[in-house]
């Protein structure tokens, strides 16, 4: 068996639901799913049931993760433009700021241009602003990045039109980066119909034309992210299913499958899950943190393979090619063949 090494993979977009919705996921189960999927560090979003809009709420989350996490982690701070006075207290403790300009789960939208512009002015220029923006809002935040000099990262890009806007900004050498998710690369709106509630996600699964354009334009995409957003099967099968798809267990296995079938180069995979995330968020690469994968092992994804608490995946039954075998963090083997080898609290906050 020949093992290939992936240096320090980071998932820059996850929702671990802790605190507030720990029946869906928590810092232990979520970081266990990360290790199971070959991820050595996760960056957790701020849209908890109690949003991470204050230093106090950030400290609460830090304290919870400190005793539960088994992989390394970082946090985003959130803003609707009404908590700018908190920025100096928290900016050094988070990986970046998250803004929601388009509809998401919960009331986190920042709605007016004056507030958005004020956030750009007040947030430290050396720290990234990660943005959920679609359609014309993509053009808006690119314009603001040009005016302010802020580094912006547009997350879970879905459509041809949105990526074309980002490509134009990159051609102008503006400080704009972006990511795409596996579910927008491997699924379409037709899958959403078949999956019913389990296919409900924001941004929505797009059409085949959009999906094809994402694949064809991956050279312009900086990162892959899972947008891991778990909900229970009961919730997803309900008449009004919440938006979100779990992805920590499956992101790297899906991308390894793409490497195996020739859709993706291994160098591009490493660049988008390690090199670029470390560069964008200004985090040094630890040479003693890495994931080992067997590119030749084929298997069927089954529910029992998953570590996420929600315990389902839209990819159940898929044949995958390339298996995560082990993960090392800071020189210590923390996962082997799906077994978590460290105690709760092993994971470190990468910003402290």
PyMOL commands that set and color helices and strands:
alter all, ss='L'
color gray80, all
select helices_A, chain A and resi 27-36+55-68+84-93+113-122+136-148+160-171+182-186+189-199+208-216+218-220+233-236+251-260+266-280+303-305
alter helices_A, ss='H'
color red, helices_A
select strands_A, chain A and resi 4-7+10-15+41-44+72-78+96-100+128-132+152-154+176-180+223-224+228-229+290-300+319-329+332-336+339-340
alter strands_A, ss='S'
color yellow, strands_A
deselect
rebuild
show_as cartoon
